[in-house]
Amino acid sequence: MCEELDHEALLRQSIDESAKAKAAGVHPFASILVGPDSKVLMTQHNAYMPDHDMTGHAERVLMTRASTTLPMELLKECTIYTSAEPCAMCAGAIYWTGLKRVVYGLSESKLKTITGNHPENPTLDLPCRTVFAAGQRQVEVIGPMLEDEAAAIHEGVWG
């Protein structure tokens, strides 16, 4: 059940994946999809490279993969753990996929101060809670959490 999920440990897995993405030369963002039994179902790094896909955010790509391969009955009990707060596009993908919960590390507002006006990440400072509040069903949001750990991965990337 959801009360048994160890949010810190699972979020750290996502942050660790973002460090792996950075080490691979990819934008340092990553997400994991976790079932109600705490099993990691899918992992996704940012997919901007190699094609310079500006919509290749880890959360959006993960939601496409999940919604096309997993049953809705399972998805509505799943949680996405993501190294940074989902942008408006990604929050929409999470909403449409039907997930129950989002747990994120770095807030969009803090990310914006880190990236500035970088052309590869023109951050939308729009809280995912605002996007979800416009919907017809509730999506639980936990975050920011472990924000300093999540922010540290971005050191030296956007300068």
DSSP file with accessible surface (Angstrom, degrees, kcal/mol):
  #  RESIDUE AA STRUCTURE BP1 BP2  ACC     N-H-->O    O-->H-N    N-H-->O    O-->H-N    TCO  KAPPA ALPHA  PHI   PSI    X-CA   Y-CA   Z-CA
    1    1 A M    >         0   0  133      0, 0.0     3,-1.8     0, 0.0     4,-0.4   0.000 360.0 360.0 360.0 165.2    0.0    0.0    0.0
    2    2 A C  G >   +     0   0   20      1,-0.3     3,-1.5     2,-0.2    35,-0.0   0.825 360.0  63.7 -63.5 -31.7    1.0    3.6   -0.4
    3    3 A E  G 3  S+     0   0  156      1,-0.3    -1,-0.3     3,-0.1     0, 0.0   0.733  99.6  56.4 -64.4 -19.4    1.7    4.1    3.3
    4    4 A E  G <  S+     0   0  143     -3,-1.8    -1,-0.3    32,-0.2    -2,-0.2   0.573  80.3 110.4 -87.9 -11.5    4.5    1.5    2.9
    5    5 A L    <   -     0   0   12     -3,-1.5     2,-1.2    -4,-0.4     3,-0.1  -0.451  66.6-139.3 -67.4 133.1    6.3    3.4    0.2
    6    6 A D     >  -     0   0   94      1,-0.2     4,-2.6    -2,-0.2     5,-0.3  -0.765  21.2-173.5 -92.2  90.2    9.6    4.8    1.4
    7    7 A H  H  > S+     0   0   42     -2,-1.2     4,-2.7     1,-0.2     5,-0.2   0.880  78.9  49.9 -57.8 -42.0    9.4    8.2   -0.4
    8    8 A E  H  > S+     0   0   91      2,-0.2     4,-2.4     1,-0.2    -1,-0.2   0.939 113.1  45.2 -63.6 -46.9   12.9    9.3    0.6
    9    9 A A  H  > S+     0   0   40      2,-0.2     4,-1.5     1,-0.2    -2,-0.2   0.918 116.4  45.6 -64.1 -42.4   14.6    6.1   -0.6
   10   10 A L  H  X S+     0   0   10     -4,-2.6     4,-1.6     2,-0.2    -1,-0.2   0.899 112.3  50.6 -70.2 -38.3   12.6    6.0   -3.8
   11   11 A L  H  X S+     0   0    0     -4,-2.7     4,-2.6    -5,-0.3    -1,-0.2   0.912 106.8  55.5 -65.0 -38.1   13.2    9.6   -4.5
   12   12 A R  H  X S+     0   0   88     -4,-2.4     4,-3.0    -5,-0.2    -1,-0.2   0.870 102.8  56.3 -61.8 -34.6   16.9    9.1   -3.9
   13   13 A Q  H  X S+     0   0   86     -4,-1.5     4,-2.2     2,-0.2    -1,-0.2   0.923 108.7  47.0 -61.1 -42.0   16.8    6.3   -6.6
   14   14 A S  H  X S+     0   0    0     -4,-1.6     4,-2.0     2,-0.2    69,-0.2   0.922 112.4  48.8 -65.5 -42.4   15.5    8.9   -9.0
   15   15 A I  H  X S+     0   0    5     -4,-2.6     4,-1.8     1,-0.2    -2,-0.2   0.919 110.2  52.0 -64.0 -41.1   18.1   11.5   -8.0
   16   16 A D  H  X S+     0   0   95     -4,-3.0     4,-1.9     1,-0.2    -1,-0.2   0.897 108.0  51.9 -60.4 -40.3   20.8    8.8   -8.4
   17   17 A E  H  X S+     0   0   35     -4,-2.2     4,-2.3     1,-0.2    -1,-0.2   0.876 105.5  54.9 -64.0 -35.7   19.4    8.1  -11.9
   18   18 A S  H  X S+     0   0    0     -4,-2.0     4,-2.4     1,-0.2    -1,-0.2   0.879 106.4  51.6 -66.5 -33.8   19.7   11.8  -12.7
   19   19 A A  H  X S+     0   0   38     -4,-1.8     4,-2.5     2,-0.2    -1,-0.2   0.891 108.7  51.0 -66.7 -38.1   23.4   11.6  -11.7
   20   20 A K  H  X S+     0   0  117     -4,-1.9     4,-1.6     2,-0.2    -2,-0.2   0.895 108.9  51.5 -64.0 -39.9   23.8    8.7  -14.1
   21   21 A A  H  <>S+     0   0    0     -4,-2.3     5,-2.8     2,-0.2     3,-0.3   0.942 110.2  48.7 -61.3 -46.0   22.1   10.7  -16.9
   22   22 A K  H ><5S+     0   0   75     -4,-2.4     3,-2.0     1,-0.2    -2,-0.2   0.928 109.1  52.4 -59.3 -45.2   24.6   13.6  -16.2
   23   23 A A  H 3<5S+     0   0   92     -4,-2.5    -1,-0.2     1,-0.3    -2,-0.2   0.807 107.1  54.0 -62.3 -27.5   27.5   11.2  -16.3
   24   24 A A  T 3<5S-     0   0   74     -4,-1.6    -1,-0.3    -3,-0.3    -2,-0.2   0.377 124.4-104.2 -87.2   2.8   26.3    9.9  -19.7
   25   25 A G  T < 5S+     0   0   63     -3,-2.0     2,-0.3     1,-0.3    -3,-0.2   0.695  82.0 125.3  84.0  19.4   26.2   13.5  -21.0
   26   26 A V  S   <S-     0   0   33     -5,-2.8    -1,-0.3    -6,-0.2    -2,-0.1  -0.752  76.4 -80.4-107.5 155.4   22.4   13.9  -20.8
   27   27 A H        -     0   0   17     -2,-0.3     2,-2.5     1,-0.2    19,-0.5  -0.302  54.8-108.9 -52.6 138.1   20.5   16.6  -19.1
   28   28 A P  S    S+     0   0    1      0, 0.0     2,-0.4     0, 0.0    -1,-0.2  -0.320  78.7 112.4 -80.2  64.9   20.5   15.6  -15.4
   29   29 A F        +     0   0   14     -2,-2.5    17,-1.8   -11,-0.1     2,-0.3  -0.988  34.0 164.6-131.3 143.7   16.8   14.6  -14.9
   30   30 A A  E     -A   45   0A   0     -2,-0.4    53,-2.5    15,-0.2     2,-0.3  -0.990  13.7-164.5-156.0 155.2   15.4   11.2  -14.3
   31   31 A S  E     -AB  44  82A   0     13,-2.5    13,-2.6    -2,-0.3     2,-0.4  -0.979   4.1-158.5-138.9 151.5   12.1    9.6  -13.1
   32   32 A I  E     -AB  43  81A   1     49,-2.6    49,-2.6    -2,-0.3     2,-0.5  -0.978  13.3-140.3-129.0 145.6   11.1    6.2  -11.9
   33   33 A L  E     -AB  42  80A   0      9,-2.7     8,-3.1    -2,-0.4     9,-1.2  -0.922  22.2-166.7-104.5 126.5    7.6    4.7  -11.9
   34   34 A V  E     -AB  40  79A   0     45,-3.0    45,-2.6    -2,-0.5     6,-0.2  -0.953  10.5-139.3-121.8 131.4    6.8    2.7   -8.8
   35   35 A G    >   -     0   0    1      4,-2.7     3,-2.0    -2,-0.4    43,-0.1  -0.243  38.1 -94.4 -78.4 173.5    3.9    0.3   -8.2
   36   36 A P  T 3  S+     0   0   39      0, 0.0   -32,-0.2     0, 0.0    -1,-0.1   0.704 125.0  59.7 -65.3 -14.7    1.8    0.1   -5.1
   37   37 A D  T 3  S-     0   0  105      2,-0.1     3,-0.1   -33,-0.0    -2,-0.0   0.230 120.2-107.0 -96.5  13.5    4.1   -2.7   -3.8
   38   38 A S  S <  S+     0   0   45     -3,-2.0     2,-0.3     1,-0.3   -32,-0.1   0.480  73.7 143.2  73.1   6.6    7.2   -0.5   -4.0
   39   39 A K        -     0   0  130      1,-0.1    -4,-2.7    -5,-0.0     2,-0.6  -0.609  55.1-124.9 -79.1 131.6    8.5   -2.3   -7.1
   40   40 A V  E     +A   34   0A  48     -2,-0.3    -6,-0.2    -6,-0.2     3,-0.1  -0.667  30.2 179.8 -75.6 118.5   10.2    0.0   -9.6
   41   41 A L  E     +     0   0A  52     -8,-3.1     2,-0.3    -2,-0.6    -1,-0.2   0.804  62.0   0.3 -90.5 -35.6    8.3   -0.7  -12.9
   42   42 A M  E     -A   33   0A  24     -9,-1.2    -9,-2.7     2,-0.0     2,-0.3  -0.989  55.2-155.8-154.5 151.8   10.2    1.7  -15.2
   43   43 A T  E     -A   32   0A  51     -2,-0.3     2,-0.4   -11,-0.2   -11,-0.2  -0.973  14.3-175.7-128.6 144.8   13.1    4.1  -15.2
   44   44 A Q  E     -A   31   0A  35    -13,-2.6   -13,-2.5    -2,-0.3     2,-0.2  -0.975  10.5-159.9-146.8 129.2   13.6    7.0  -17.6
   45   45 A H  E     -A   30   0A  51     -2,-0.4   -15,-0.2   -15,-0.2   -27,-0.1  -0.564  49.7 -73.4 -92.5 167.1   16.4    9.6  -18.1
   46   46 A N        -     0   0   12    -17,-1.8    11,-0.2   -19,-0.5     3,-0.2  -0.310  40.9-156.7 -57.4 142.0   15.9   12.8  -19.9
   47   47 A A        +     0   0   30      9,-4.0     6,-0.4     1,-0.1     4,-0.3  -0.011  56.3 116.5-117.9  28.3   15.6   12.2  -23.7
   48   48 A Y     >> +     0   0   20      8,-0.3     5,-1.9     4,-0.1     4,-1.1   0.923  63.3  95.3 -59.5 -44.3   16.7   15.6  -25.1
   49   49 A M  T  45S+     0   0   80      1,-0.2   -23,-0.0     3,-0.2   -24,-0.0  -0.662  73.8  18.5 -92.4 149.9   19.7   13.9  -26.7
   50   50 A P  T  45S+     0   0  100      0, 0.0    -1,-0.2     0, 0.0    -2,-0.1  -1.000 133.5  32.4 -93.9  -6.9   20.5   12.8  -29.3
   51   51 A D  T  45S-     0   0  139     -4,-0.3    -2,-0.2     2,-0.1     3,-0.2   0.343 100.7-116.8 -93.8   4.7   17.8   14.4  -31.4
   52   52 A H  T  <5 -     0   0  102     -4,-1.1     2,-1.0     1,-0.2    -3,-0.2   0.906  45.6-179.6  58.9  43.6   17.5   17.7  -29.4
   53   53 A D    > < -     0   0   58     -5,-1.9     3,-2.0    -6,-0.4    -1,-0.2  -0.662  17.6-165.3 -78.9 103.8   13.9   16.7  -28.5
   54   54 A M  T 3  S+     0   0   87     -2,-1.0    -1,-0.2     1,-0.3     3,-0.1   0.678  90.4  52.5 -65.8 -16.6   12.7   19.7  -26.4
   55   55 A T  T 3  S+     0   0   64      1,-0.2     2,-0.8    -8,-0.1    -1,-0.3   0.355  78.5 105.0 -97.1   8.2    9.7   17.5  -25.3
   56   56 A G    <   +     0   0    0     -3,-2.0    -9,-4.0     4,-0.1    -8,-0.3  -0.042  44.7 152.5 -83.2  36.9   12.0   14.6  -24.2
   57   57 A H     >  -     0   0   44     -2,-0.8     4,-2.6   -11,-0.2     5,-0.3  -0.380  55.0-119.3 -66.3 145.2   11.6   15.3  -20.5
   58   58 A A  H  > S+     0   0    0      1,-0.2     4,-2.6     2,-0.2     5,-0.2   0.891 111.7  48.6 -54.2 -44.0   12.0   12.2  -18.4
   59   59 A E  H  > S+     0   0    9      2,-0.2     4,-2.5     1,-0.2    -1,-0.2   0.921 112.1  47.6 -65.7 -43.9    8.5   12.3  -16.9
   60   60 A R  H  > S+     0   0   53      2,-0.2     4,-2.1     1,-0.2    -2,-0.2   0.941 114.6  45.6 -65.1 -44.2    6.8   12.8  -20.3
   61   61 A V  H  X S+     0   0   21     -4,-2.6     4,-2.5     1,-0.2    -1,-0.2   0.931 112.8  51.1 -65.9 -41.2    8.7   10.0  -21.9
   62   62 A L  H  X S+     0   0    0     -4,-2.6     4,-3.0    -5,-0.3    -1,-0.2   0.912 109.1  51.0 -61.9 -40.1    8.1    7.7  -19.0
   63   63 A M  H  X S+     0   0    1     -4,-2.5     4,-2.9     2,-0.2    -1,-0.2   0.887 108.9  51.1 -67.9 -35.4    4.4    8.5  -19.1
   64   64 A T  H  X S+     0   0   64     -4,-2.1     4,-1.3     2,-0.2    -1,-0.2   0.951 113.5  45.0 -63.6 -47.0    4.2    7.6  -22.8
   65   65 A R  H  X S+     0   0   91     -4,-2.5     4,-0.6     1,-0.2    -2,-0.2   0.931 116.7  45.7 -61.1 -45.8    6.0    4.3  -22.1
   66   66 A A  H >X S+     0   0    0     -4,-3.0     4,-2.7     1,-0.2     3,-1.0   0.924 111.5  50.0 -66.0 -45.4    3.8    3.6  -19.1
   67   67 A S  H 3< S+     0   0   60     -4,-2.9    -1,-0.2     1,-0.3    -2,-0.2   0.735 113.4  46.8 -71.0 -18.8    0.4    4.5  -20.7
   68   68 A T  H 3< S+     0   0  102     -4,-1.3    -1,-0.3    -5,-0.2    -2,-0.2   0.515 124.9  27.8 -97.9  -3.9    1.1    2.4  -23.8
   69   69 A T  H << S+     0   0   89     -3,-1.0    -2,-0.2    -4,-0.6    -3,-0.2   0.593 107.8  64.9-129.7 -18.0    2.3   -0.8  -21.9
   70   70 A L  S  < S-     0   0   43     -4,-2.7    -1,-0.1    -5,-0.2     2,-0.1  -0.852  82.4-104.9-114.5 148.1    0.7   -0.9  -18.5
   71   71 A P    >>  -     0   0   69      0, 0.0     4,-2.3     0, 0.0     3,-1.0  -0.386  23.4-125.5 -70.6 145.0   -3.0   -1.4  -17.6
   72   72 A M  H 3> S+     0   0   96      1,-0.3     4,-2.3     2,-0.2     5,-0.2   0.842 109.4  63.7 -56.4 -35.1   -4.9    1.7  -16.3
   73   73 A E  H 34 S+     0   0  132      1,-0.2    -1,-0.3     2,-0.2     4,-0.1   0.867 109.4  39.6 -61.0 -36.3   -5.9   -0.3  -13.2
   74   74 A L  H X4 S+     0   0   52     -3,-1.0     3,-2.2     2,-0.1     4,-0.3   0.922 111.4  56.6 -76.4 -45.7   -2.3   -0.5  -12.2
   75   75 A L  H >< S+     0   0    3     -4,-2.3     3,-1.9     1,-0.3    25,-0.6   0.862  97.5  62.0 -56.9 -37.1   -1.4    3.1  -13.3
   76   76 A K  T 3< S+     0   0  117     -4,-2.3    -1,-0.3     1,-0.3    -2,-0.1   0.635 107.6  45.4 -69.6  -6.9   -4.0    4.6  -11.0
   77   77 A E  T <  S+     0   0   73     -3,-2.2    -1,-0.3    -5,-0.2    -2,-0.2   0.317  97.0 103.8-109.8   3.8   -2.2    3.1   -8.0
   78   78 A C    <   -     0   0    0     -3,-1.9    22,-1.6    -4,-0.3    23,-1.4  -0.506  54.8-149.5 -92.5 159.4    1.3    4.1   -9.2
   79   79 A T  E     -Bc  34 101A   1    -45,-2.6   -45,-3.0    21,-0.2     2,-0.5  -0.969   7.2-145.7-123.6 137.8    3.7    6.9   -8.0
   80   80 A I  E     -Bc  33 102A   0     21,-2.2    23,-2.6    -2,-0.4     2,-0.5  -0.908   9.5-161.0-101.7 129.7    6.2    8.7  -10.1
   81   81 A Y  E     +Bc  32 103A   0    -49,-2.6   -49,-2.6    -2,-0.5     2,-0.4  -0.965  17.8 179.8-107.4 124.1    9.4    9.8   -8.3
   82   82 A T  E     -Bc  31 104A   0     21,-2.5    23,-1.6    -2,-0.5   -51,-0.2  -0.984  36.4-134.1-136.4 139.4   11.2   12.5  -10.2
   83   83 A S  E    S+     0   0A   2    -53,-2.5    23,-2.6    -2,-0.4     2,-0.3   0.765  94.5  26.5 -63.4 -27.0   14.4   14.4   -9.6
   84   84 A A  E    S- c   0 106A   2    -54,-0.3    23,-0.2    21,-0.3     3,-0.1  -0.955 100.2 -84.6-134.3 155.6   12.8   17.7  -10.4
   85   85 A E        -     0   0    9     21,-3.7     5,-0.1    -2,-0.3     2,-0.1  -0.294  54.6-103.6 -58.0 134.2    9.2   19.0  -10.2
   86   86 A P        -     0   0    0      0, 0.0    42,-0.1     0, 0.0    22,-0.1  -0.370  34.8-130.9 -61.2 133.1    7.2   18.1  -13.3
   87   87 A C     >  -     0   0   12     -3,-0.1     4,-3.2    -2,-0.1     5,-0.3  -0.160  37.1 -87.5 -70.9 178.6    6.8   21.1  -15.7
   88   88 A A  H  > S+     0   0   24      1,-0.2     4,-2.2     2,-0.2     5,-0.2   0.905 130.0  49.5 -58.7 -41.6    3.3   21.9  -17.1
   89   89 A M  H  > S+     0   0   69      2,-0.2     4,-2.0     1,-0.2    -1,-0.2   0.940 114.9  43.3 -62.1 -47.4    3.8   19.5  -20.0
   90   90 A C  H  > S+     0   0    0      2,-0.2     4,-2.6     1,-0.2    -2,-0.2   0.883 110.8  54.4 -70.0 -37.7    4.9   16.7  -17.8
   91   91 A A  H  X S+     0   0    0     -4,-3.2     4,-2.7     1,-0.2    -1,-0.2   0.918 108.4  51.1 -61.5 -39.7    2.2   17.3  -15.2
   92   92 A G  H  X S+     0   0   19     -4,-2.2     4,-2.9    -5,-0.3     5,-0.2   0.924 109.7  49.2 -62.4 -42.2   -0.3   17.1  -18.0
   93   93 A A  H  X S+     0   0   19     -4,-2.0     4,-1.9     2,-0.2    -2,-0.2   0.910 111.7  48.8 -64.1 -40.5    1.2   13.7  -19.1
   94   94 A I  H  X>S+     0   0    0     -4,-2.6     5,-1.5     2,-0.2     4,-1.2   0.929 112.7  48.6 -63.8 -44.5    1.1   12.4  -15.5
   95   95 A Y  H ><5S+     0   0   39     -4,-2.7     3,-0.8     1,-0.2    -2,-0.2   0.952 113.0  46.4 -60.1 -50.6   -2.5   13.6  -15.2
   96   96 A W  H 3<5S+     0   0  203     -4,-2.9    -1,-0.2     1,-0.3    -2,-0.2   0.819 108.0  56.9 -66.7 -28.5   -3.6   12.0  -18.5
   97   97 A T  H 3<5S-     0   0    8     -4,-1.9    -1,-0.3    -5,-0.2    -2,-0.2   0.757 111.3-124.8 -73.7 -22.7   -1.8    8.7  -17.7
   98   98 A G  T <<5 +     0   0    8     -4,-1.2    -3,-0.2    -3,-0.8   -20,-0.1   0.653  44.2 170.6  93.3  17.6   -3.9    8.5  -14.5
   99   99 A L      < -     0   0    0     -5,-1.5   -23,-0.2     1,-0.1    -1,-0.2  -0.229  31.3-143.4 -63.8 155.4   -1.2    8.3  -11.8
  100  100 A K  S    S+     0   0   63    -22,-1.6    40,-2.3   -25,-0.6     2,-0.3   0.821  73.3  14.7 -83.1 -37.0   -2.1    8.6   -8.2
  101  101 A R  E     -cd  79 140A   5    -23,-1.4   -21,-2.2    38,-0.2     2,-0.4  -0.992  49.8-155.8-151.3 150.0    0.9   10.5   -6.9
  102  102 A V  E     -cd  80 141A   0     38,-2.5    40,-2.7    -2,-0.3     2,-0.4  -0.990   9.7-174.7-124.8 131.6    4.0   12.5   -7.7
  103  103 A V  E     +cd  81 142A   0    -23,-2.6   -21,-2.5    -2,-0.4     2,-0.3  -0.997  16.8 178.3-124.2 123.7    7.0   12.8   -5.4
  104  104 A Y  E     -c   82   0A   6     38,-2.2    41,-1.0    -2,-0.4   -21,-0.2  -0.908  26.0-157.7-131.1 157.5    9.7   15.3   -6.6
  105  105 A G  E    S+     0   0A   0    -23,-1.6    40,-0.6    -2,-0.3     2,-0.3   0.898  75.4  40.8 -90.2 -80.2   13.0   16.6   -5.5
  106  106 A L  E    S-c   84   0A   0    -23,-2.6   -21,-3.7    38,-0.2    -1,-0.2  -0.579  79.8-128.7 -81.6 129.1   13.9   20.0   -7.0
  107  107 A S     >  -     0   0   11     -2,-0.3     4,-2.7   -23,-0.2     5,-0.2  -0.371  17.2-120.5 -73.8 154.4   11.2   22.6   -7.3
  108  108 A E  H  > S+     0   0    8      1,-0.2     4,-2.4     2,-0.2     5,-0.2   0.890 113.6  54.4 -59.2 -40.7   10.6   24.3  -10.6
  109  109 A S  H  > S+     0   0   58      2,-0.2     4,-1.4     1,-0.2    -1,-0.2   0.921 111.5  43.1 -65.0 -40.8   11.2   27.7   -9.0
  110  110 A K  H  > S+     0   0   64      2,-0.2     4,-1.6     1,-0.2    -1,-0.2   0.900 111.7  55.1 -70.7 -37.6   14.6   26.6   -7.7
  111  111 A L  H  X S+     0   0    3     -4,-2.7     4,-3.0     1,-0.2     5,-0.3   0.920 104.2  55.2 -58.5 -41.6   15.4   24.9  -11.0
  112  112 A K  H  X S+     0   0  101     -4,-2.4     4,-2.2     1,-0.2    -1,-0.2   0.888 106.1  50.5 -61.1 -38.0   14.7   28.2  -12.8
  113  113 A T  H  < S+     0   0  110     -4,-1.4    -1,-0.2     1,-0.2    -2,-0.2   0.834 114.4  45.8 -69.1 -28.8   17.3   30.0  -10.6
  114  114 A I  H  < S+     0   0   55     -4,-1.6    -2,-0.2    -3,-0.2    -1,-0.2   0.912 121.2  34.3 -77.7 -45.6   19.9   27.2  -11.4
  115  115 A T  H >< S-     0   0    6     -4,-3.0     3,-1.0     1,-0.2    -2,-0.2   0.728  84.4-173.8 -84.9 -23.5   19.3   27.1  -15.2
  116  116 A G  T 3<  -     0   0   39     -4,-2.2     7,-0.4    -5,-0.3    -1,-0.2  -0.348  67.4 -28.5  61.7-138.1   18.5   30.8  -15.8
  117  117 A N  T 3  S+     0   0  146      5,-0.1    -1,-0.2    -4,-0.1    -5,-0.0  -0.228  84.0 165.0-104.6  43.7   17.5   31.3  -19.4
  118  118 A H    X   -     0   0   39     -3,-1.0     3,-1.8     3,-0.4     5,-0.1  -0.402  40.1-134.0 -62.5 131.8   19.4   28.4  -20.8
  119  119 A P  T 3  S+     0   0  104      0, 0.0    -1,-0.1     0, 0.0    -2,-0.0   0.744 104.3  53.3 -64.4 -21.1   18.2   27.7  -24.3
  120  120 A E  T 3  S+     0   0   70      1,-0.2    -2,-0.1    38,-0.1    -3,-0.0   0.520 121.6  28.9 -89.7  -5.7   18.0   24.0  -23.7
  121  121 A N    <   +     0   0   16     -3,-1.8     2,-2.2    -6,-0.1    -3,-0.4  -0.397  62.1 175.1-151.7  69.6   15.9   24.4  -20.5
  122  122 A P        -     0   0   73      0, 0.0    -5,-0.1     0, 0.0   -10,-0.1  -0.497  37.2-142.0 -75.9  79.3   13.7   27.5  -20.6
  123  123 A T        -     0   0   18     -2,-2.2     2,-0.8    -7,-0.4    -2,-0.1  -0.103   7.3-140.3 -53.7 132.7   12.0   26.5  -17.3
  124  124 A L        -     0   0   98      2,-0.1     2,-2.1     1,-0.0   -36,-0.1  -0.855   9.7-151.3 -90.1 111.6    8.3   27.1  -16.8
  125  125 A D        +     0   0   77     -2,-0.8   -38,-0.0   -38,-0.1    -1,-0.0  -0.502  53.3 126.3 -84.9  70.2    8.0   28.3  -13.2
  126  126 A L        -     0   0   66     -2,-2.1    -2,-0.1     4,-0.0     5,-0.1  -0.955  62.5-123.8-129.3 109.0    4.4   26.9  -12.9
  127  127 A P    >>  -     0   0   53      0, 0.0     4,-1.3     0, 0.0     3,-0.9  -0.220  10.9-132.2 -57.0 139.2    3.9   24.6  -10.0
  128  128 A C  H 3> S+     0   0    0      1,-0.3     4,-2.9     2,-0.2     5,-0.2   0.833 106.7  65.7 -61.4 -29.1    2.6   21.1  -10.9
  129  129 A R  H 3> S+     0   0  107      1,-0.2     4,-2.2     2,-0.2    -1,-0.3   0.875  99.1  52.5 -59.3 -36.3    0.0   21.5   -8.1
  130  130 A T  H <> S+     0   0   78     -3,-0.9     4,-0.8     2,-0.2    -1,-0.2   0.912 110.2  47.3 -65.9 -42.3   -1.5   24.3  -10.2
  131  131 A V  H >< S+     0   0   36     -4,-1.3     3,-1.1     1,-0.2     4,-0.3   0.955 114.1  46.6 -63.7 -48.4   -1.7   22.1  -13.3
  132  132 A F  H >< S+     0   0   10     -4,-2.9     3,-1.8     1,-0.3     5,-0.3   0.860 104.0  62.4 -63.9 -34.6   -3.3   19.2  -11.3
  133  133 A A  H 3< S+     0   0   83     -4,-2.2    -1,-0.3     1,-0.3    -2,-0.2   0.755  97.1  59.4 -63.6 -22.7   -5.7   21.6   -9.6
  134  134 A A  T << S+     0   0   90     -3,-1.1    -1,-0.3    -4,-0.8    -2,-0.2   0.571  94.3  90.3 -80.8  -7.7   -7.2   22.4  -13.0
  135  135 A G  S <  S-     0   0   29     -3,-1.8     4,-0.0    -4,-0.3    -3,-0.0  -0.186  83.4-119.6 -85.5 178.1   -8.1   18.7  -13.5
  136  136 A Q  S    S+     0   0  189      2,-0.1     2,-0.3    -2,-0.0    -1,-0.1   0.368  93.8  46.0 -99.8   1.6  -11.2   16.7  -12.7
  137  137 A R  S    S-     0   0   82     -5,-0.3     2,-0.3     2,-0.0    -2,-0.2  -0.980  88.2-102.8-141.8 156.4   -9.4   14.2  -10.4
  138  138 A Q        -     0   0  170     -2,-0.3     2,-0.5    -5,-0.0    -5,-0.1  -0.562  24.6-169.9 -82.0 138.8   -6.9   14.6   -7.6
  139  139 A V        -     0   0   10     -2,-0.3   -38,-0.2   -10,-0.1     2,-0.2  -0.992  24.0-132.0-122.8 118.9   -3.2   13.8   -8.0
  140  140 A E  E     -d  101   0A  75    -40,-2.3   -38,-2.5    -2,-0.5     2,-0.4  -0.503  22.4-161.3 -70.7 138.0   -1.3   13.8   -4.7
  141  141 A V  E     -d  102   0A  22    -40,-0.2     2,-0.5    -2,-0.2   -38,-0.2  -0.987  12.2-177.1-126.1 129.1    1.9   15.8   -4.7
  142  142 A I  E     -d  103   0A  40    -40,-2.7   -38,-2.2    -2,-0.4     3,-0.2  -0.991  34.1-163.7-122.9 119.9    4.8   15.5   -2.3
  143  143 A G        +     0   0   13     -2,-0.5     2,-0.2     1,-0.3   -38,-0.1  -0.757  31.2   5.4 148.7 166.2    7.7   17.9   -2.7
  144  144 A P  S    S+     0   0   64      0, 0.0    -1,-0.3     0, 0.0     2,-0.3   0.505  70.7 161.2 -68.9 150.6   10.0   19.5   -2.9
  145  145 A M        +     0   0   43    -41,-1.0     5,-0.1   -40,-0.6    -3,-0.0  -0.994  62.3   4.1-144.2 137.6   11.8   16.8   -0.9
  146  146 A L  S  > S+     0   0   30     -2,-0.3     4,-2.3     1,-0.1     3,-0.2   0.865  80.2 163.5  53.9  38.8   15.6   16.3   -0.7
  147  147 A E  H  >  +     0   0   47      1,-0.2     4,-2.7     2,-0.2     5,-0.2   0.866  64.7  52.0 -61.9 -40.7   15.9   19.5   -2.7
  148  148 A D  H  > S+     0   0  122      2,-0.2     4,-2.0     1,-0.2    -1,-0.2   0.904 110.6  49.2 -64.2 -39.1   19.5   20.2   -2.0
  149  149 A E  H  > S+     0   0   77     -3,-0.2     4,-0.8     2,-0.2    -2,-0.2   0.917 113.5  46.3 -63.3 -43.5   20.5   16.7   -3.1
  150  150 A A  H >< S+     0   0    1     -4,-2.3     3,-0.5     1,-0.2     4,-0.4   0.891 112.6  50.3 -67.5 -37.3   18.5   17.0   -6.3
  151  151 A A  H >< S+     0   0   13     -4,-2.7     3,-1.7     1,-0.2     4,-0.3   0.861  98.7  66.4 -68.7 -35.5   20.0   20.5   -7.0
  152  152 A A  H >< S+     0   0   43     -4,-2.0     3,-1.6     1,-0.3    -1,-0.2   0.821  90.1  64.7 -58.6 -30.9   23.6   19.4   -6.5
  153  153 A I  T << S+     0   0   29     -4,-0.8    -1,-0.3    -3,-0.5    -2,-0.2   0.790  96.3  59.2 -62.7 -25.3   23.4   17.2   -9.6
  154  154 A H  T X> S+     0   0    5     -3,-1.7     3,-2.2    -4,-0.4     4,-0.7   0.544  74.2 125.5 -84.8  -5.7   22.9   20.3  -11.7
  155  155 A E  T <4 S+     0   0  140     -3,-1.6    -3,-0.0    -4,-0.3   -41,-0.0  -0.299  82.7   5.8 -57.4 128.4   26.2   21.9  -10.6
  156  156 A G  T 34 S+     0   0   85      1,-0.1    -1,-0.3    -2,-0.0    -2,-0.1   0.469 107.8  96.0  80.8   3.3   28.3   22.7  -13.7
  157  157 A V  T <4 S+     0   0   44     -3,-2.2    -2,-0.1     1,-0.1    -3,-0.1   0.882  86.0  32.1 -91.8 -44.2   25.6   21.9  -16.2
  158  158 A W     <        0   0   17     -4,-0.7    -1,-0.1   -44,-0.1    -3,-0.1   0.349 360.0 360.0-102.9   6.8   23.9   25.1  -17.1
  159  159 A G              0   0  117    -41,-0.0   -45,-0.0   -43,-0.0   -44,-0.0   0.239 360.0 360.0 -74.0 360.0   26.7   27.6  -16.8
